[in-house]
Amino acid sequence: MCASPAKKAQQPAKIAARLRRHVTLEAHASGEIVAYFEGDSIALGKFGGTVADRLSELRAGLPFASFAESRRKADKEIELFVRRLGARNLLEYVLDASRKGGELTVIEPLVSDYWPHVAQLHDSDVLVLSRFAYMRRRDHQLVLESPRAGALFRIADPTVVASLALLSTPQQVKLLRRLDHFKSAELLGLLLESEILFKADPKGGHDLRHAEGDADLTLWDFHDLLFHTRSTRGRHTDPIGGTYPHVGAIPPLPAERPAWRGKAIDLPTPTPGPDNAFGAAQLFQERHSVRSFDPNKPITLAELAHFLADTARTLKAVPGETEIDDGGHLVRPYPSAGASYELELYLAIERCEDLARGFYHYNASSHTLVPIDLPQKDVDALFMHAQQAIGVRDRPQILITIAARFGRVSWKYSSIAYALILKNVGVLTQSFYLVAAAMGLGGCAVGITDIALFGRMTGLNLHVEGPVGQFVLGRPAPTID
């Protein structure tokens, strides 16, 4: 959900709600209205005849002014229906350039709870583009977006680009209003509410990086935050995962790389020594992904404690350097870039002997689990996404979410901070695999996480601490010969 930089916001008068192109609506005789899209359907509830009569208007665009803030029962029912569509990400929103009509921009929500609001502006306000905002070509469209925004803006009027170019430096609102190509103060309010613009110091402070957002946001580089939000679920609507987008267009690369030219040198195959029958080399060979777990024999709390101690427990705390107060360092069983150890573990428990079902944080220093009180539906959603990602019907016994305290790395490293975090995730994930194999347990890395769901569950802002990996763990299901 977009944070609101302004204290007050209002419904935009010139905006209209419009069905996305792939969505169709059907009203049944019972009053039930159903939305159909991409081979799926959602029942939206029963509504009166007034709503059914106006469904066609949603295809062209239903102006907010025709129902917003109205006391009429029929209009309130229409607003409820439109909001229900919006909550399911089935709408886009059109901002007109003027009373004469003509699209200025089309707003495409990226999060399910987006609803357009206009931040109130005063002539004395000074606005500037966020350093995270960018424009790009998408197919035949020009879009304005930001990894912080809950929606992207499809630019329909090219004069908008000229106004945005001016906002690369701080501009006073009253001066923007005087420009010939200035079209809409409401657009500025929408962009401010979406954090694509922010209010700068009217006195002309030059440190815009520190002026935008909190200290945690200051630590982020543009490309890192963009990659974080676009490579996970929950902050965009692009296809994600194994969609095979190039089948039939580009042949796949072969599993093995074609050999380089030249005379190959045969290498001897190592054999395990008598005292190392199950050493590191064999662990690497025995390690494999396990997606099915024994429903009759869950992992025990003692086993889970052993697993966490061997993979992630803090072994030693080292004070920070005297020259630079870097917050100190830790020692854990796996290596970490700069000894930052920014990774935190959150455990969703479905089945574990002597441990209640729920959501927990692992405190690596005290080697304890701290329960986080959550609605069960959020834990269910977390498991559902993991099941979809690894392609199984049954829930795993334990789902570990690896989250990063991003500032631990970005405080020190420039340009490579997020890349280092992902490398650390890879190292920790391999540790999970090896220790699970050594203990006779099974596990599997999960390729997709949901940053919006994690934020809702923990109350943490996505740029402060967020998920960067997941791993399912449990006792493997018995093999059938």
N, C-alpha and C positions, 0 to 999 in steps of 0.2 A: 504494500500500500504506500502511496506517495506520502511523505511527510509534508507538513504544511508550514512553509516559512512565514506566512502571514497569519496574524491572529484571527482575522476575519476573512471569510470568503463567501461568495454568493453564486447562485445559479446563473449561468450565462443566458441572456435573453435571446441571443441570435443563434443559439445552437439547436440542432435537431438530432434526435436519436434515429439511427437507421440500421436495419438488419444487415449483417454481413452477407456477402454474396452467396456463400455456401449454405445459408440457413433458410428454411421454409417453415411457415407456420400453418397449422390446420386446426380449425375449431370444430369440435364434435357436437352432436346434438345435446349431449349431457351438459354442455358448458365447458368441458375440459378442453384446454388448448395445449397442443403438443408441438414442440419444435423438432424438426428433422435436419440432420446435418451429417455429412460424411458417413452414411450408413448407420448412424446412431440416432437416438431420439431421447427427448426429455419431456416428461409431463410437467407442465408449468402450473397446474391448478385449474380450478373452475372459476370462471368469470362471467359477468353479465353480458347481455347482448351488445351494450355500448362498446365494450372492448373488442368483441368479435367483429363489429362493424368497421372498426378502425384499423384492423390488421393490415389492410392494403397500404395504409399511409406509412407504415413502418418500412415498406420497401423503398419508397421515395425519400422518406425522412419525416418524422413526426416532431414538430417544433416543441421545445420545452415550454414555450410561452402558452401553448394550447392546453396545458394541464398543470404546470408547476404552480405551487402556492394557491391553488384554487380550493375553495371550500365545498365545491359540488361533489357529491358522492361519486358520480360517474367519473369525474376527473381524478379523484383520489384513487379509484380502482385502476384507471389507466396508468397512473404514476407507479402504483404497486406492480403492475404487470411489466412496465418498462424496466423498473429496477430489478425485477426478477430475471429478465433477459440479460441485463447488464451484469448481474452477479454470476451468470453462467458464461460470460465472455461471448455472447452472441450478437453484440451490438458494436457499431462504430458511431462516432459522433461528428457531425458536420457543422463547422462554423462558417456562416455566411459573411461575405465581404461587406455587404451593406444591405439596406432595406430593399434594394432593387434585386437582390439575389446574387448568385455567383459564389462558388465555393472559395473560401480563403484557405482553409486547411481541413483535413479529415483526421480525426483522432482515433487511433487504433489502440485499445487497451492491451497491456502486456500482463496485467495481473487481474485476477477475477473480481477483486473488490474495488476496481477503479470506477469512479464516478466524477465527471468533470465539474470542477469548481473554479471560480475566478477569484484570485486574490485581489483584495481592494488596493488600489493605487492612488497616490497623491502626487500632485505636480512636482513636489519637492523630492520625491523618491528618486534614487539613482540606481539604475539597473545595469547589469553586465551579464554576459554569457557565462555559464558554468564552464570550467575547464574540462569537464567530462562530456560536454555537449558536442555533437558532430553531425554533419550532413553527409549523405551518401546516395548514390543511385541504387535503387532496387527495382529490377526490371526496367520499366519505363517511367518510374516515379522517383521523385526526390523526397527523401525522408529525413526528418530531424529527430534525433533521439539522444538518449543518455542512459548509462547503466543505472543511474539513480532514479530515473523516471518510471512511473507506472504505466506510461503510454508513449507511443511514438506519434509524431505529427507528419502526416503526408502533405507536403506543400503543394497546393493547387494553384496558387497565384504567385508568379515569379517575383512580384515586387516585395514579397515577404523576405526574400533573400537579401535584398538591399538593406532592409531594416535590421536584419540579423547581423549583417556584416558590420554595421555601425556599432552594434552591441558587443563587439570584441573588445571595446574599451568602455568604461563606465559612461552612461548617458542619463541625463535628467529627463524624467517623464514629460515635463512640460515642453522641452525642446523636441522630443520625439513627436509630440502631437502636432507640431507645426510643419512637419515634413510633408511634401507633396505626395510621397508614396506611402505615407503612414495610413494604414487601413483600419486598425482595430486595437483599442486599448484592452478589449477582452482577450485578445490573443496574448498580449503581454501578461495579463493576469493568469491565464491558463498555463503559460510557460513558467511563470513564477511559482505557481502552486505545484507544478510538476518538477521543480528544482532544475529545470533547464536554464532558467535565469535565477539570479539571486540579487538581493539588495546590497549595494556597496556603501561604503562610508561616504556621506555627502561631502566630507572635508577633504576627500581625495587621497585616502591612504593607498599606497602602491602595493602592499603585500596582499594581493587578491587570493593567493593560495591559502593563507591562514585565515582570511576573512570569510571564506566559504565553509560552512559546516563546523564540526567540532574538531578537536585535536586528532581523533582517530581517523577522520576523513583526510586531514592534511597529510597523513603518512602515505596515502595511496597515490600511485602513478596512474595516469589515464588508462594505459593499455592493460594494467593488472586488473583494475576494477571491471573493465569491459569484458575481459576474458573470464573473470570469475562469474559474472552474471549471465554470460552467453553460453558457457560450457556446462551449466547445470539447469535443473528444472526450476520453474517458479518465477522467472523474471522475463520471460519472452514466450512467444507463441510459435516459434520455428519448430519444424520437425526435429526430434531428438532421438538418438539411439540408432539401432540397426534398421534403417529404412531402405537401404540399398538404392540410393537415388540415381546411380549411374548404370544400373542394369540395362543392357541392350544398347547403351551409348558408348561406353568405354570398357574394353575387356579388363578383367581383374588381373592384378599382378600375380605371378606364380608364387606358390608357398615358399619355394627356395629360390634364392637369387641365382641367376646364371653365373657359372664359374668364370673367374678372370682367366684370361689367356696366360699360359706359362706352365712350366713343369710343376706339378703338385708334389709336395713332400709329405709322405705318409708319416703320421704321428702314432706312437704306441698308445693303446688304450689302457688307462690305469686300472689296477685291481685293488680292492680294499685289503688292507693288512689284517692279520688274525686278531689284533687287539682293537680294531676299529671297524667292527662288523656293522655298526649302525652309527657311523660318524656323520660329519657335515655333508660329505659328498653323497652318501646314500639318502640323507634327508632331502637334499635337493631333488634326487631322482624319485623319491617316494611322494613328494609333495604334489598335490593335484587339487583341483577345485571340486568341492562337495556341495551339492545343492539339495540333496534329500537327507532327512534326518530321522532318527529312530523315534517314532511317536510314543513308544512304550518305555523308553529309557532316556529321559532328559539329562542334560549335563548337570552336574552338581555344583553347589556354591563353592565347595572346596576346589573343584577343578577350574572353575572360573577364576577364583582367586589365584591359583597357581599360574594360569594362562596370563593374567594381567601382570602378575609380579615378574614373570619371565620376559614379557614384551615391553611393558610401558612404565613400570614403577620407577619413581625417582630414587636413585641410589645415593646421590650426593648433591648438596647445594653449595655453589661456589660464589663468594661475594663478588660484586662488580669491581671493575678496575678503578683504581683511585683517580686516574687522570680523567676518565669519562664515566659518569654514572649511567651504566648501561643496564641497570636492573638486576645484574647478577646472572649467573649461569647455573645450569643443572647438568647432572649426569644421569642418563637413562640407558637401558640396554641396547638401544639402536643409535647410530650416528645421526647428527642433525647439523645443518649448515650453521656455522657460527655458534654452535652450542646453544641455539635459541630455544629449542624444544617448545615450539609454539603450539604443538598439537595437543588437543584435549579429546577425551573419549566420553561419549554419551551412549549408554546402553539401553536399548529397548528389549525388555524381557518378556517373552511369550511363555516359555516353559524352562524353569530352572529349579531343581530340587533345593528346598530351604530358602527360596527367594521369591517374593511376591511378584506377580505380573505388574509391569509398570515401566517407567522411564527414569533412568538414573544417570548421575554424573560420576565419573571415576576420578577421585582425588588421588593423583599419583604420588603426592608427597606423604600423605597419611595412609595410603593404601586402603581407602574406604570407598564405599558407594553411598552417594547421597541421593535419596529419592526426590524427584521433581513432580509436584502435584499437577496433573494434567487431565483434561477430559479424555476418556478412553477412545473417543473417535479420532483424536489426533494420533494416538499410538497405533490405532488400526490403519490410518492413512499412511503412516510411516512404513508399516509392514507391507501394505498393499503395493506401494511404489517399489519397494525392494523386490517383492515377488514378481512384479511385471518386468523389472529390469533383468532378473536372472532367469525368467521364464519358468516358474514353478507355481503349482496350485497351493501347496501347503506352506504355512508360515514357518520360517526358520525358528529355532529355539531362542536364539539371541541375535539381535542386529546391533552392530557397533557402528555408530556414526563418528567419524573422525572430523573434528572441527579445528579450525585454526584461529588463534589470536593473532591476527594479521600484523598488528603493530610491533610484535616482538621481532619480526624480520624486517619490515619496511622501515622501521626506525633507523636501521643501520645500512641496509642495502638499497641502492637505486637501480631501477630498470630491470633487475633480476629477482625482486622479492617474491613475486607470486610463483615464478618458475622454481625458485628454491623450495618453496612450500610444497609444491607438487612432487618434487624429487624426494622430499622428506616423507611425504605420504607413501610413495613407492617403497621406500626403505622399510617403513613401519608395516606396510601390507605384507611384504615378503617375510618379515619377522613373524607376523601372525600365521602365515602359511607354515613356516618351518616349525614353530612351537606347537601348533595344532597337530602336525604330522607326528612330532616326537611324542605327544601325549595320547595319540590314538584318537584324536578328535578330527572333525572335518570343518572346512570353511571355504568361503568363496568371496572374492572381491566383487563389489557392486559398482557398476560404472556410472550410475546416474544418481545424484542427490537432489533434494528439493530445498533450495535456500529460503523460499517463502514459508514453507511448512516449518522448517527448523526455527525461523524467526518467530513464528506464531507460538511455537511450543516453548521457547526459552525466553521470549521477550527481548532478544538481542538484535540490534541493528545489523543488517547484512555486511556493513563495512567494519564492524567492530569484531565480531566473531561469527564464523559461518562454516557450514559443512564443506569439506573438500574431498571426502571419500567415505565409503561404507564397507563393512565386512560382515557376512553372516557366519555364525559359529554354532556348533552343536555336535551331538554324537551322530556319526554317520548311520544311515539306515542299513540294516543287514543286507548283504549282497545275496542275490539269488543265483545259484549255479544253473 
